[in-house]
Amino acid sequence: MAKDPYKMRRSNPLLAWILLGGLLAMVVGLLAINVLRPGRSPAEDARMAAAIGSMDEAQSEADARREEKRSASSLLN
């Protein structure tokens, strides 16, 4: 005789708890990795600030030279 197609099949509730536990363990693990990873040091922050300052200075000098060339060429025309 054929199986009843309308009969409800219940899933195992233990499977849902195992799945939820696994997801919770993954979230806790990712949070622990994020909290425990080494941060940036003050020396690294100071080097970064110095590098940004020197890049800004070089950009300002390049802009000034470009403007100087532009004004010199406009005077010739």
PQR file of N, CA, C, O and H, with PARSE charges and radii, in Angstrom:
ATOM      1  N   MET A   1       0.829  -1.171   0.000 -0.4000 1.5000
ATOM      2  CA  MET A   1       0.000   0.000   0.000 -0.0000 2.0000
ATOM      3  C   MET A   1       0.888   1.254   0.000  0.5500 1.7000
ATOM      4  O   MET A   1       1.956   1.265   0.611 -0.5500 1.4000
ATOM      5  N   ALA A   2       0.432   2.311  -0.693 -0.4000 1.5000
ATOM      6  CA  ALA A   2       1.204   3.539  -0.824 -0.0000 2.0000
ATOM      7  C   ALA A   2       1.176   4.336   0.475  0.5500 1.7000
ATOM      8  O   ALA A   2       0.267   4.209   1.296 -0.5500 1.4000
ATOM      9  H   ALA A   2      -0.436   2.302  -1.189  0.4000 1.0000
ATOM     10  N   LYS A   3       2.225   5.174   0.630 -0.4000 1.5000
ATOM     11  CA  LYS A   3       2.279   6.022   1.818 -0.0000 2.0000
ATOM     12  C   LYS A   3       1.239   7.128   1.705  0.5500 1.7000
ATOM     13  O   LYS A   3       0.878   7.556   0.609 -0.5500 1.4000
ATOM     14  H   LYS A   3       2.963   5.278  -0.037  0.4000 1.0000
ATOM     15  N   ASP A   4       0.778   7.571   2.839 -0.4000 1.5000
ATOM     16  CA  ASP A   4      -0.204   8.647   2.871 -0.0000 2.0000
ATOM     17  C   ASP A   4       0.505   9.975   2.570  0.5500 1.7000
ATOM     18  O   ASP A   4       1.364  10.377   3.354 -0.5500 1.4000
ATOM     19  H   ASP A   4       1.071   7.224   3.729  0.4000 1.0000
ATOM     20  N   PRO A   5       0.185  10.675   1.469 -0.5600 1.5000
ATOM     21  CA  PRO A   5       0.882  11.911   1.109  0.2800 2.0000
ATOM     22  C   PRO A   5       0.530  13.077   2.033  0.5500 1.7000
ATOM     23  O   PRO A   5       1.252  14.073   2.060 -0.5500 1.4000
ATOM     24  N   TYR A   6      -0.560  12.974   2.785 -0.4000 1.5000
ATOM     25  CA  TYR A   6      -1.004  14.072   3.636 -0.0000 2.0000
ATOM     26  C   TYR A   6      -0.532  13.943   5.079  0.5500 1.7000
ATOM     27  O   TYR A   6      -0.824  14.796   5.917 -0.5500 1.4000
ATOM     28  H   TYR A   6      -1.147  12.164   2.762  0.4000 1.0000
ATOM     29  N   LYS A   7       0.186  12.891   5.354 -0.4000 1.5000
ATOM     30  CA  LYS A   7       0.664  12.678   6.715 -0.0000 2.0000
ATOM     31  C   LYS A   7       1.835  13.636   6.986  0.5500 1.7000
ATOM     32  O   LYS A   7       2.769  13.729   6.190 -0.5500 1.4000
ATOM     33  H   LYS A   7       0.424  12.198   4.673  0.4000 1.0000
ATOM     34  N   MET A   8       1.769  14.345   8.120 -0.4000 1.5000
ATOM     35  CA  MET A   8       2.816  15.302   8.474 -0.0000 2.0000
ATOM     36  C   MET A   8       4.033  14.552   8.996  0.5500 1.7000
ATOM     37  O   MET A   8       3.920  13.602   9.771 -0.5500 1.4000
ATOM     38  H   MET A   8       1.010  14.270   8.766  0.4000 1.0000
ATOM     39  N   ARG A   9       5.182  14.998   8.555 -0.4000 1.5000
ATOM     40  CA  ARG A   9       6.436  14.414   9.020 -0.0000 2.0000
ATOM     41  C   ARG A   9       7.125  15.427   9.900  0.5500 1.7000
ATOM     42  O   ARG A   9       7.439  16.523   9.435 -0.5500 1.4000
ATOM     43  H   ARG A   9       5.275  15.769   7.925  0.4000 1.0000
ATOM     44  N   ARG A  10       7.365  15.110  11.124 -0.4000 1.5000
ATOM     45  CA  ARG A  10       7.985  16.048  12.050 -0.0000 2.0000
ATOM     46  C   ARG A  10       9.498  15.873  12.018  0.5500 1.7000
ATOM     47  O   ARG A  10      10.018  14.758  11.977 -0.5500 1.4000
ATOM     48  H   ARG A  10       7.109  14.219  11.501  0.4000 1.0000
ATOM     49  N   SER A  11      10.186  17.015  12.038 -0.4000 1.5000
ATOM     50  CA  SER A  11      11.638  16.948  12.048 -0.0000 2.0000
ATOM     51  C   SER A  11      12.121  16.744  13.479  0.5500 1.7000
ATOM     52  O   SER A  11      11.379  16.948  14.440 -0.5500 1.4000
ATOM     53  H   SER A  11       9.763  17.921  12.071  0.4000 1.0000
ATOM     54  N   ASN A  12      13.356  16.345  13.591 -0.4000 1.5000
ATOM     55  CA  ASN A  12      13.938  16.068  14.891 -0.0000 2.0000
ATOM     56  C   ASN A  12      14.238  17.392  15.604  0.5500 1.7000
ATOM     57  O   ASN A  12      14.998  18.197  15.066 -0.5500 1.4000
ATOM     58  H   ASN A  12      13.958  16.180  12.810  0.4000 1.0000
ATOM     59  N   PRO A  13      13.672  17.651  16.796 -0.5600 1.5000
ATOM     60  CA  PRO A  13      13.935  18.916  17.486  0.2800 2.0000
ATOM     61  C   PRO A  13      15.387  19.023  17.958  0.5500 1.7000
ATOM     62  O   PRO A  13      15.891  20.127  18.168 -0.5500 1.4000
ATOM     63  N   LEU A  14      16.051  17.896  18.123 -0.4000 1.5000
ATOM     64  CA  LEU A  14      17.447  17.928  18.535 -0.0000 2.0000
ATOM     65  C   LEU A  14      18.312  18.556  17.440  0.5500 1.7000
ATOM     66  O   LEU A  14      19.304  19.223  17.736 -0.5500 1.4000
ATOM     67  H   LEU A  14      15.642  17.000  17.953  0.4000 1.0000
ATOM     68  N   LEU A  15      17.943  18.346  16.193 -0.4000 1.5000
ATOM     69  CA  LEU A  15      18.688  18.925  15.077 -0.0000 2.0000
ATOM     70  C   LEU A  15      18.638  20.455  15.116  0.5500 1.7000
ATOM     71  O   LEU A  15      19.645  21.111  14.848 -0.5500 1.4000
ATOM     72  H   LEU A  15      17.138  17.804  15.952  0.4000 1.0000
ATOM     73  N   ALA A  16      17.492  21.023  15.442 -0.4000 1.5000
ATOM     74  CA  ALA A  16      17.364  22.480  15.531 -0.0000 2.0000
ATOM     75  C   ALA A  16      18.247  23.023  16.650  0.5500 1.7000
ATOM     76  O   ALA A  16      18.893  24.057  16.476 -0.5500 1.4000
ATOM     77  H   ALA A  16      16.674  20.490  15.660  0.4000 1.0000
ATOM     78  N   TRP A  17      18.284  22.338  17.803 -0.4000 1.5000
ATOM     79  CA  TRP A  17      19.117  22.806  18.910 -0.0000 2.0000
ATOM     80  C   TRP A  17      20.602  22.712  18.566  0.5500 1.7000
ATOM     81  O   TRP A  17      21.387  23.581  18.945 -0.5500 1.4000
ATOM     82  H   TRP A  17      17.759  21.499  17.944  0.4000 1.0000
ATOM     83  N   ILE A  18      20.979  21.673  17.860 -0.4000 1.5000
ATOM     84  CA  ILE A  18      22.387  21.528  17.444 -0.0000 2.0000
ATOM     85  C   ILE A  18      22.755  22.640  16.469  0.5500 1.7000
ATOM     86  O   ILE A  18      23.842  23.212  16.560 -0.5500 1.4000
ATOM     87  H   ILE A  18      20.341  20.966  17.553  0.4000 1.0000
ATOM     88  N   LEU A  19      21.864  22.945  15.545 -0.4000 1.5000
ATOM     89  CA  LEU A  19      22.104  24.014  14.581 -0.0000 2.0000
ATOM     90  C   LEU A  19      22.220  25.374  15.282  0.5500 1.7000
ATOM     91  O   LEU A  19      23.128  26.147  14.977 -0.5500 1.4000
ATOM     92  H   LEU A  19      20.982  22.480  15.471  0.4000 1.0000
ATOM     93  N   LEU A  20      21.326  25.665  16.197 -0.4000 1.5000
ATOM     94  CA  LEU A  20      21.387  26.920  16.938 -0.0000 2.0000
ATOM     95  C   LEU A  20      22.663  27.010  17.779  0.5500 1.7000
ATOM     96  O   LEU A  20      23.281  28.072  17.859 -0.5500 1.4000
ATOM     97  H   LEU A  20      20.588  25.038  16.444  0.4000 1.0000
ATOM     98  N   GLY A  21      23.051  25.913  18.396 -0.4000 1.5000
ATOM     99  CA  GLY A  21      24.280  25.899  19.178 -0.0000 2.0000
ATOM    100  C   GLY A  21      25.501  26.148  18.308  0.5500 1.7000
ATOM    101  O   GLY A  21      26.412  26.875  18.705 -0.5500 1.4000
ATOM    102  H   GLY A  21      22.549  25.051  18.331  0.4000 1.0000
ATOM    103  N   GLY A  22      25.524  25.551  17.127 -0.4000 1.5000
ATOM    104  CA  GLY A  22      26.638  25.773  16.205 -0.0000 2.0000
ATOM    105  C   GLY A  22      26.724  27.222  15.747  0.5500 1.7000
ATOM    106  O   GLY A  22      27.811  27.797  15.694 -0.5500 1.4000
ATOM    107  H   GLY A  22      24.784  24.961  16.805  0.4000 1.0000
ATOM    108  N   LEU A  23      25.587  27.807  15.417 -0.4000 1.5000
ATOM    109  CA  LEU A  23      25.569  29.213  15.010 -0.0000 2.0000
ATOM    110  C   LEU A  23      26.005  30.134  16.153  0.5500 1.7000
ATOM    111  O   LEU A  23      26.738  31.099  15.937 -0.5500 1.4000
ATOM    112  H   LEU A  23      24.704  27.339  15.459  0.4000 1.0000
ATOM    113  N   LEU A  24      25.551  29.828  17.359 -0.4000 1.5000
ATOM    114  CA  LEU A  24      25.961  30.622  18.519 -0.0000 2.0000
ATOM    115  C   LEU A  24      27.461  30.507  18.759  0.5500 1.7000
ATOM    116  O   LEU A  24      28.113  31.500  19.079 -0.5500 1.4000
ATOM    117  H   LEU A  24      24.955  29.044  17.534  0.4000 1.0000
ATOM    118  N   ALA A  25      28.009  29.313  18.610 -0.4000 1.5000
ATOM    119  CA  ALA A  25      29.450  29.123  18.789 -0.0000 2.0000
ATOM    120  C   ALA A  25      30.236  29.898  17.733  0.5500 1.7000
ATOM    121  O   ALA A  25      31.291  30.455  18.036 -0.5500 1.4000
ATOM    122  H   ALA A  25      27.479  28.506  18.351  0.4000 1.0000
ATOM    123  N   MET A  26      29.738  29.939  16.506 -0.4000 1.5000
ATOM    124  CA  MET A  26      30.419  30.699  15.460 -0.0000 2.0000
ATOM    125  C   MET A  26      30.404  32.196  15.761  0.5500 1.7000
ATOM    126  O   MET A  26      31.414  32.875  15.575 -0.5500 1.4000
ATOM    127  H   MET A  26      28.881  29.486  16.260  0.4000 1.0000
ATOM    128  N   VAL A  27      29.276  32.706  16.221 -0.4000 1.5000
ATOM    129  CA  VAL A  27      29.174  34.136  16.538 -0.0000 2.0000
ATOM    130  C   VAL A  27      30.098  34.489  17.687  0.5500 1.7000
ATOM    131  O   VAL A  27      30.799  35.500  17.633 -0.5500 1.4000
ATOM    132  H   VAL A  27      28.456  32.154  16.372  0.4000 1.0000
ATOM    133  N   VAL A  28      30.107  33.669  18.723 -0.4000 1.5000
ATOM    134  CA  VAL A  28      30.987  33.932  19.866 -0.0000 2.0000
ATOM    135  C   VAL A  28      32.449  33.851  19.433  0.5500 1.7000
ATOM    136  O   VAL A  28      33.263  34.661  19.876 -0.5500 1.4000
ATOM    137  H   VAL A  28      29.538  32.848  18.767  0.4000 1.0000
ATOM    138  N   GLY A  29      32.794  32.904  18.590 -0.4000 1.5000
ATOM    139  CA  GLY A  29      34.156  32.785  18.096 -0.0000 2.0000
ATOM    140  C   GLY A  29      34.590  33.998  17.288  0.5500 1.7000
ATOM    141  O   GLY A  29      35.706  34.489  17.458 -0.5500 1.4000
ATOM    142  H   GLY A  29      32.133  32.246  18.230  0.4000 1.0000
ATOM    143  N   LEU A  30      33.722  34.482  16.415 -0.4000 1.5000
ATOM    144  CA  LEU A  30      34.054  35.664  15.618 -0.0000 2.0000
ATOM    145  C   LEU A  30      34.196  36.910  16.495  0.5500 1.7000
ATOM    146  O   LEU A  30      35.081  37.733  16.266 -0.5500 1.4000
ATOM    147  H   LEU A  30      32.816  34.083  16.277  0.4000 1.0000
ATOM    148  N   LEU A  31      33.333  37.045  17.489 -0.4000 1.5000
ATOM    149  CA  LEU A  31      33.463  38.177  18.407 -0.0000 2.0000
ATOM    150  C   LEU A  31      34.763  38.087  19.203  0.5500 1.7000
ATOM    151  O   LEU A  31      35.418  39.104  19.429 -0.5500 1.4000
ATOM    152  H   LEU A  31      32.613  36.376  17.675  0.4000 1.0000
ATOM    153  N   ALA A  32      35.140  36.894  19.625 -0.4000 1.5000
ATOM    154  CA  ALA A  32      36.389  36.727  20.372 -0.0000 2.0000
ATOM    155  C   ALA A  32      37.590  37.070  19.500  0.5500 1.7000
ATOM    156  O   ALA A  32      38.539  37.699  19.969 -0.5500 1.4000
ATOM    157  H   ALA A  32      34.608  36.068  19.442  0.4000 1.0000
ATOM    158  N   ILE A  33      37.557  36.666  18.252 -0.4000 1.5000
ATOM    159  CA  ILE A  33      38.660  36.987  17.337 -0.0000 2.0000
ATOM    160  C   ILE A  33      38.758  38.505  17.162  0.5500 1.7000
ATOM    161  O   ILE A  33      39.855  39.064  17.154 -0.5500 1.4000
ATOM    162  H   ILE A  33      36.787  36.155  17.870  0.4000 1.0000
ATOM    163  N   ASN A  34      37.606  39.168  17.021 -0.4000 1.5000
ATOM    164  CA  ASN A  34      37.599  40.612  16.834 -0.0000 2.0000
ATOM    165  C   ASN A  34      38.114  41.338  18.073  0.5500 1.7000
ATOM    166  O   ASN A  34      38.838  42.325  17.949 -0.5500 1.4000
ATOM    167  H   ASN A  34      36.715  38.714  17.028  0.4000 1.0000
ATOM    168  N   VAL A  35      37.758  40.875  19.244 -0.4000 1.5000
ATOM    169  CA  VAL A  35      38.175  41.536  20.481 -0.0000 2.0000
ATOM    170  C   VAL A  35      39.643  41.266  20.782  0.5500 1.7000
ATOM    171  O   VAL A  35      40.347  42.157  21.257 -0.5500 1.4000
ATOM    172  H   VAL A  35      37.169  40.073  19.345  0.4000 1.0000
ATOM    173  N   LEU A  36      40.112  40.060  20.517 -0.4000 1.5000
ATOM    174  CA  LEU A  36      41.453  39.667  20.920 -0.0000 2.0000
ATOM    175  C   LEU A  36      42.541  39.977  19.907  0.5500 1.7000
ATOM    176  O   LEU A  36      43.722  39.800  20.205 -0.5500 1.4000
ATOM    177  H   LEU A  36      39.539  39.336  20.131  0.4000 1.0000
ATOM    178  N   ARG A  37      42.173  40.436  18.715 -0.4000 1.5000
ATOM    179  CA  ARG A  37      43.215  40.721  17.726 -0.0000 2.0000
ATOM    180  C   ARG A  37      44.016  41.942  18.168  0.5500 1.7000
ATOM    181  O   ARG A  37      43.482  42.832  18.832 -0.5500 1.4000
ATOM    182  H   ARG A  37      41.214  40.580  18.473  0.4000 1.0000
ATOM    183  N   PRO A  38      45.274  41.983  17.807 -0.5600 1.5000
ATOM    184  CA  PRO A  38      46.100  43.109  18.250  0.2800 2.0000
ATOM    185  C   PRO A  38      45.679  44.397  17.554  0.5500 1.7000
ATOM    186  O   PRO A  38      45.378  44.409  16.361 -0.5500 1.4000
ATOM    187  N   GLY A  39      45.666  45.467  18.319 -0.4000 1.5000
ATOM    188  CA  GLY A  39      45.282  46.768  17.774 -0.0000 2.0000
ATOM    189  C   GLY A  39      46.491  47.508  17.248  0.5500 1.7000
ATOM    190  O   GLY A  39      47.619  47.017  17.303 -0.5500 1.4000
ATOM    191  H   GLY A  39      45.911  45.457  19.288  0.4000 1.0000
ATOM    192  N   ARG A  40      46.238  48.684  16.742 -0.4000 1.5000
ATOM    193  CA  ARG A  40      47.342  49.507  16.249 -0.0000 2.0000
ATOM    194  C   ARG A  40      48.049  50.154  17.432  0.5500 1.7000
ATOM    195  O   ARG A  40      47.429  50.504  18.436 -0.5500 1.4000
ATOM    196  H   ARG A  40      45.322  49.083  16.697  0.4000 1.0000
ATOM    197  N   SER A  41      49.330  50.298  17.291 -0.4000 1.5000
ATOM    198  CA  SER A  41      50.121  50.909  18.362 -0.0000 2.0000
ATOM    199  C   SER A  41      50.174  52.422  18.171  0.5500 1.7000
ATOM    200  O   SER A  41      49.951  52.912  17.064 -0.5500 1.4000
ATOM    201  H   SER A  41      49.834  50.013  16.476  0.4000 1.0000
ATOM    202  N   PRO A  42      50.467  53.172  19.244 -0.5600 1.5000
ATOM    203  CA  PRO A  42      50.594  54.627  19.106  0.2800 2.0000
ATOM    204  C   PRO A  42      51.721  55.024  18.148  0.5500 1.7000
ATOM    205  O   PRO A  42      51.621  56.037  17.457 -0.5500 1.4000
ATOM    206  N   ALA A  43      52.794  54.226  18.109 -0.4000 1.5000
ATOM    207  CA  ALA A  43      53.888  54.538  17.186 -0.0000 2.0000
ATOM    208  C   ALA A  43      53.420  54.414  15.735  0.5500 1.7000
ATOM    209  O   ALA A  43      53.785  55.221  14.881 -0.5500 1.4000
ATOM    210  H   ALA A  43      52.876  53.402  18.671  0.4000 1.0000
ATOM    211  N   GLU A  44      52.616  53.404  15.475 -0.4000 1.5000
ATOM    212  CA  GLU A  44      52.093  53.231  14.118 -0.0000 2.0000
ATOM    213  C   GLU A  44      51.164  54.383  13.748  0.5500 1.7000
ATOM    214  O   GLU A  44      51.175  54.853  12.610 -0.5500 1.4000
ATOM    215  H   GLU A  44      52.319  52.748  16.169  0.4000 1.0000
ATOM    216  N   ASP A  45      50.360  54.835  14.709 -0.4000 1.5000
ATOM    217  CA  ASP A  45      49.477  55.973  14.450 -0.0000 2.0000
ATOM    218  C   ASP A  45      50.285  57.240  14.175  0.5500 1.7000
ATOM    219  O   ASP A  45      49.913  58.039  13.316 -0.5500 1.4000
ATOM    220  H   ASP A  45      50.351  54.453  15.633  0.4000 1.0000
ATOM    221  N   ALA A  46      51.384  57.426  14.898 -0.4000 1.5000
ATOM    222  CA  ALA A  46      52.222  58.605  14.681 -0.0000 2.0000
ATOM    223  C   ALA A  46      52.884  58.561  13.304  0.5500 1.7000
ATOM    224  O   ALA A  46      52.970  59.581  12.621 -0.5500 1.4000
ATOM    225  H   ALA A  46      51.687  56.777  15.596  0.4000 1.0000
ATOM    226  N   ARG A  47      53.352  57.376  12.899 -0.4000 1.5000
ATOM    227  CA  ARG A  47      53.959  57.241  11.563 -0.0000 2.0000
ATOM    228  C   ARG A  47      52.924  57.528  10.484  0.5500 1.7000
ATOM    229  O   ARG A  47      53.229  58.166   9.476 -0.5500 1.4000
ATOM    230  H   ARG A  47      53.282  56.547  13.454  0.4000 1.0000
ATOM    231  N   MET A  48      51.706  57.058  10.694 -0.4000 1.5000
ATOM    232  CA  MET A  48      50.641  57.282   9.714 -0.0000 2.0000
ATOM    233  C   MET A  48      50.327  58.774   9.607  0.5500 1.7000
ATOM    234  O   MET A  48      50.147  59.288   8.504 -0.5500 1.4000
ATOM    235  H   MET A  48      51.458  56.540  11.512  0.4000 1.0000
ATOM    236  N   ALA A  49      50.259  59.465  10.731 -0.4000 1.5000
ATOM    237  CA  ALA A  49      49.980  60.903  10.718 -0.0000 2.0000
ATOM    238  C   ALA A  49      51.110  61.663  10.029  0.5500 1.7000
ATOM    239  O   ALA A  49      50.851  62.599   9.272 -0.5500 1.4000
ATOM    240  H   ALA A  49      50.406  59.047  11.628  0.4000 1.0000
ATOM    241  N   ALA A  50      52.358  61.273  10.283 -0.4000 1.5000
ATOM    242  CA  ALA A  50      53.494  61.929   9.630 -0.0000 2.0000
ATOM    243  C   ALA A  50      53.467  61.697   8.126  0.5500 1.7000
ATOM    244  O   ALA A  50      53.754  62.611   7.353 -0.5500 1.4000
ATOM    245  H   ALA A  50      52.568  60.513  10.898  0.4000 1.0000
ATOM    246  N   ALA A  51      53.128  60.496   7.707 -0.4000 1.5000
ATOM    247  CA  ALA A  51      53.062  60.193   6.278 -0.0000 2.0000
ATOM    248  C   ALA A  51      51.956  60.995   5.601  0.5500 1.7000
ATOM    249  O   ALA A  51      52.139  61.492   4.490 -0.5500 1.4000
ATOM    250  H   ALA A  51      52.895  59.753   8.335  0.4000 1.0000
ATOM    251  N   ILE A  52      50.818  61.121   6.263 -0.4000 1.5000
ATOM    252  CA  ILE A  52      49.719  61.909   5.690 -0.0000 2.0000
ATOM    253  C   ILE A  52      50.125  63.376   5.588  0.5500 1.7000
ATOM    254  O   ILE A  52      49.817  64.040   4.598 -0.5500 1.4000
ATOM    255  H   ILE A  52      50.669  60.718   7.165  0.4000 1.0000
ATOM    256  N   GLY A  53      50.815  63.882   6.609 -0.4000 1.5000
ATOM    257  CA  GLY A  53      51.275  65.273   6.574 -0.0000 2.0000
ATOM    258  C   GLY A  53      52.251  65.527   5.435  0.5500 1.7000
ATOM    259  O   GLY A  53      52.165  66.546   4.749 -0.5500 1.4000
ATOM    260  H   GLY A  53      51.066  63.342   7.413  0.4000 1.0000
ATOM    261  N   SER A  54      53.182  64.592   5.237 -0.4000 1.5000
ATOM    262  CA  SER A  54      54.153  64.781   4.152 -0.0000 2.0000
ATOM    263  C   SER A  54      53.489  64.659   2.787  0.5500 1.7000
ATOM    264  O   SER A  54      53.874  65.357   1.849 -0.5500 1.4000
ATOM    265  H   SER A  54      53.251  63.765   5.795  0.4000 1.0000
ATOM    266  N   MET A  55      52.500  63.785   2.664 -0.4000 1.5000
ATOM    267  CA  MET A  55      51.777  63.685   1.391 -0.0000 2.0000
ATOM    268  C   MET A  55      51.006  64.967   1.105  0.5500 1.7000
ATOM    269  O   MET A  55      50.967  65.421  -0.039 -0.5500 1.4000
ATOM    270  H   MET A  55      52.186  63.218   3.426  0.4000 1.0000
ATOM    271  N   ASP A  56      50.389  65.559   2.132 -0.4000 1.5000
ATOM    272  CA  ASP A  56      49.667  66.821   1.940 -0.0000 2.0000
ATOM    273  C   ASP A  56      50.619  67.938   1.524  0.5500 1.7000
ATOM    274  O   ASP A  56      50.299  68.747   0.653 -0.5500 1.4000
ATOM    275  H   ASP A  56      50.421  65.190   3.061  0.4000 1.0000
ATOM    276  N   GLU A  57      51.783  67.974   2.149 -0.4000 1.5000
ATOM    277  CA  GLU A  57      52.771  68.996   1.811 -0.0000 2.0000
ATOM    278  C   GLU A  57      53.255  68.839   0.365  0.5500 1.7000
ATOM    279  O   GLU A  57      53.376  69.821  -0.369 -0.5500 1.4000
ATOM    280  H   GLU A  57      52.043  67.317   2.857  0.4000 1.0000
ATOM    281  N   ALA A  58      53.530  67.595  -0.032 -0.4000 1.5000
ATOM    282  CA  ALA A  58      53.976  67.348  -1.408 -0.0000 2.0000
ATOM    283  C   ALA A  58      52.881  67.707  -2.403  0.5500 1.7000
ATOM    284  O   ALA A  58      53.170  68.238  -3.475 -0.5500 1.4000
ATOM    285  H   ALA A  58      53.432  66.798   0.564  0.4000 1.0000
ATOM    286  N   GLN A  59      51.627  67.422  -2.061 -0.4000 1.5000
ATOM    287  CA  GLN A  59      50.524  67.768  -2.955 -0.0000 2.0000
ATOM    288  C   GLN A  59      50.386  69.282  -3.073  0.5500 1.7000
ATOM    289  O   GLN A  59      50.120  69.798  -4.158 -0.5500 1.4000
ATOM    290  H   GLN A  59      51.392  66.990  -1.190  0.4000 1.0000
ATOM    291  N   SER A  60      50.564  69.989  -1.973 -0.4000 1.5000
ATOM    292  CA  SER A  60      50.479  71.455  -2.015 -0.0000 2.0000
ATOM    293  C   SER A  60      51.582  72.036  -2.883  0.5500 1.7000
ATOM    294  O   SER A  60      51.342  72.962  -3.659 -0.5500 1.4000
ATOM    295  H   SER A  60      50.780  69.570  -1.091  0.4000 1.0000
ATOM    296  N   GLU A  61      52.795  71.496  -2.757 -0.4000 1.5000
ATOM    297  CA  GLU A  61      53.904  71.964  -3.596 -0.0000 2.0000
ATOM    298  C   GLU A  61      53.635  71.682  -5.071  0.5500 1.7000
ATOM    299  O   GLU A  61      53.908  72.523  -5.928 -0.5500 1.4000
ATOM    300  H   GLU A  61      52.989  70.745  -2.127  0.4000 1.0000
ATOM    301  N   ALA A  62      53.106  70.507  -5.363 -0.4000 1.5000
ATOM    302  CA  ALA A  62      52.800  70.165  -6.755 -0.0000 2.0000
ATOM    303  C   ALA A  62      51.708  71.076  -7.303  0.5500 1.7000
ATOM    304  O   ALA A  62      51.775  71.493  -8.459 -0.5500 1.4000
ATOM    305  H   ALA A  62      52.885  69.824  -4.667  0.4000 1.0000
ATOM    306  N   ASP A  63      50.706  71.388  -6.490 -0.4000 1.5000
ATOM    307  CA  ASP A  63      49.648  72.297  -6.923 -0.0000 2.0000
ATOM    308  C   ASP A  63      50.203  73.693  -7.198  0.5500 1.7000
ATOM    309  O   ASP A  63      49.810  74.350  -8.162 -0.5500 1.4000
ATOM    310  H   ASP A  63      50.651  71.049  -5.551  0.4000 1.0000
ATOM    311  N   ALA A  64      51.127  74.139  -6.335 -0.4000 1.5000
ATOM    312  CA  ALA A  64      51.718  75.469  -6.515 -0.0000 2.0000
ATOM    313  C   ALA A  64      52.531  75.517  -7.804  0.5500 1.7000
ATOM    314  O   ALA A  64      52.446  76.490  -8.553 -0.5500 1.4000
ATOM    315  H   ALA A  64      51.447  73.605  -5.552  0.4000 1.0000
ATOM    316  N   ARG A  65      53.323  74.471  -8.072 -0.4000 1.5000
ATOM    317  CA  ARG A  65      54.106  74.438  -9.321 -0.0000 2.0000
ATOM    318  C   ARG A  65      53.189  74.407 -10.539  0.5500 1.7000
ATOM    319  O   ARG A  65      53.447  75.080 -11.537 -0.5500 1.4000
ATOM    320  H   ARG A  65      53.393  73.680  -7.463  0.4000 1.0000
ATOM    321  N   ARG A  66      52.129  73.633 -10.452 -0.4000 1.5000
ATOM    322  CA  ARG A  66      51.185  73.538 -11.565 -0.0000 2.0000
ATOM    323  C   ARG A  66      50.516  74.893 -11.815  0.5500 1.7000
ATOM    324  O   ARG A  66      50.360  75.307 -12.964 -0.5500 1.4000
ATOM    325  H   ARG A  66      51.919  73.086  -9.641  0.4000 1.0000
ATOM    326  N   GLU A  67      50.128  75.571 -10.755 -0.4000 1.5000
ATOM    327  CA  GLU A  67      49.504  76.884 -10.894 -0.0000 2.0000
ATOM    328  C   GLU A  67      50.493  77.907 -11.455  0.5500 1.7000
ATOM    329  O   GLU A  67      50.120  78.785 -12.234 -0.5500 1.4000
ATOM    330  H   GLU A  67      50.255  75.235  -9.822  0.4000 1.0000
ATOM    331  N   GLU A  68      51.748  77.783 -11.051 -0.4000 1.5000
ATOM    332  CA  GLU A  68      52.783  78.682 -11.559 -0.0000 2.0000
ATOM    333  C   GLU A  68      52.965  78.484 -13.066  0.5500 1.7000
ATOM    334  O   GLU A  68      53.054  79.456 -13.816 -0.5500 1.4000
ATOM    335  H   GLU A  68      52.052  77.070 -10.419  0.4000 1.0000
ATOM    336  N   LYS A  69      53.018  77.241 -13.498 -0.4000 1.5000
ATOM    337  CA  LYS A  69      53.149  76.946 -14.937 -0.0000 2.0000
ATOM    338  C   LYS A  69      51.930  77.426 -15.687  0.5500 1.7000
ATOM    339  O   LYS A  69      52.053  77.964 -16.787 -0.5500 1.4000
ATOM    340  H   LYS A  69      52.946  76.451 -12.888  0.4000 1.0000
ATOM    341  N   ARG A  70      50.752  77.243 -15.113 -0.4000 1.5000
ATOM    342  CA  ARG A  70      49.519  77.644 -15.763 -0.0000 2.0000
ATOM    343  C   ARG A  70      49.476  79.170 -15.923  0.5500 1.7000
ATOM    344  O   ARG A  70      49.072  79.674 -16.971 -0.5500 1.4000
ATOM    345  H   ARG A  70      50.651  76.806 -14.219  0.4000 1.0000
ATOM    346  N   SER A  71      49.890  79.895 -14.894 -0.4000 1.5000
ATOM    347  CA  SER A  71      49.857  81.353 -14.994 -0.0000 2.0000
ATOM    348  C   SER A  71      50.943  81.859 -15.960  0.5500 1.7000
ATOM    349  O   SER A  71      50.739  82.854 -16.656 -0.5500 1.4000
ATOM    350  H   SER A  71      50.218  79.486 -14.042  0.4000 1.0000
ATOM    351  N   ALA A  72      52.091  81.174 -16.001 -0.4000 1.5000
ATOM    352  CA  ALA A  72      53.152  81.571 -16.916 -0.0000 2.0000
ATOM    353  C   ALA A  72      52.711  81.344 -18.367  0.5500 1.7000
ATOM    354  O   ALA A  72      52.987  82.167 -19.240 -0.5500 1.4000
ATOM    355  H   ALA A  72      52.257  80.366 -15.436  0.4000 1.0000
ATOM    356  N   SER A  73      52.031  80.231 -18.616 -0.4000 1.5000
ATOM    357  CA  SER A  73      51.594  79.961 -19.978 -0.0000 2.0000
ATOM    358  C   SER A  73      50.453  80.878 -20.371  0.5500 1.7000
ATOM    359  O   SER A  73      50.310  81.193 -21.552 -0.5500 1.4000
ATOM    360  H   SER A  73      51.807  79.563 -17.907  0.4000 1.0000
ATOM    361  N   SER A  74      49.641  81.316 -19.432 -0.4000 1.5000
ATOM    362  CA  SER A  74      48.556  82.234 -19.782 -0.0000 2.0000
ATOM    363  C   SER A  74      49.087  83.633 -20.082  0.5500 1.7000
ATOM    364  O   SER A  74      48.487  84.377 -20.858 -0.5500 1.4000
ATOM    365  H   SER A  74      49.757  81.060 -18.472  0.4000 1.0000
ATOM    366  N   LEU A  75      50.203  83.985 -19.470 -0.4000 1.5000
ATOM    367  CA  LEU A  75      50.802  85.292 -19.769 -0.0000 2.0000
ATOM    368  C   LEU A  75      51.398  85.313 -21.164  0.5500 1.7000
ATOM    369  O   LEU A  75      51.446  86.368 -21.796 -0.5500 1.4000
ATOM    370  H   LEU A  75      50.690  83.381 -18.839  0.4000 1.0000
ATOM    371  N   LEU A  76      51.856  84.161 -21.660 -0.4000 1.5000
ATOM    372  CA  LEU A  76      52.474  84.100 -22.992 -0.0000 2.0000
ATOM    373  C   LEU A  76      51.414  84.198 -24.084  0.5500 1.7000
ATOM    374  O   LEU A  76      51.720  84.637 -25.193 -0.5500 1.4000
ATOM    375  H   LEU A  76      51.816  83.304 -21.147  0.4000 1.0000
ATOM    376  N   ASN A  77      50.193  83.806 -23.801 -0.4000 1.5000
ATOM    377  CA  ASN A  77      49.140  83.833 -24.831 -0.0000 2.0000
ATOM    378  C   ASN A  77      48.533  85.169 -24.970  0.5500 1.7000
ATOM    379  O   ASN A  77      47.635  85.357 -25.791 -0.5500 1.4000
ATOM    380  H   ASN A  77      49.945  83.449 -22.900  0.4000 1.0000
TER
END
